[in-house]
């Protein structure tokens, strides 16, 4: 069975959920092999979790330079391994970094670039959701090794046993003149809430919240549920909440177990970023709001009456 390379998305040795989704997607095409790029010692921290999602091999590309430059070491690592292993495909996360890695790698390998996939099939084709989720299409690379960027939340991660046999990869020296060097790292201050794309529960607010000050009603419910906070584009554009929390076609794609939409009408661009959520609860004053078309549970009412009651009830049940 041909290998399928998966670039491991991790932060300081903590594997992101999208990596498990990539390993699951890779199993449809062949045998998943994880590629770990990072500082010395990184692979040791992540090997066990990669094995639990079916990684047959773990290619270890560790060096002091790996975390010192943007994109280049990861492209080098994938290119080197692809040259040795002749994989059936290469999978990366469709994040802002992942998309750049995928584009550069496809040029190096002379393969087709398949972007923003929400499913990977046994014949090497991918499923894509386009025009804000209005159409589903299939695409396939016409030549070379397909390089596929997979939308976070697009594929459901499923555990599987893998040997995770380690294999060292020597990274070429980075040409500093051609690469962007990282001169400083500042962590995003997100408080104690889970990261948006990793969270199993997301509570989002829309234009109906009315102001930045009133977004507290969304945060209180999120904190009661142990959830991440999201926002619609309308809320972000109106200055109610920071752009890093935007859910939708031009924001982040989420696929939690529970998605609560407060004061969100449900424009197709927003729905494209959350419609794969397992259970959707919507609260909106407008009974005709499009969000109710995809909601499992809908409440027609004022979110400022409904959400505080819900927060109170959750706190009671937890107590």
Order of alpha helices (4+ residues) and beta strands (2+ residues): beta-beta-beta-alpha-beta-alpha-beta-alpha-beta-alpha-beta-beta-beta-beta-beta-beta-alpha-beta-alpha-beta-alpha-beta-alpha-beta-alpha
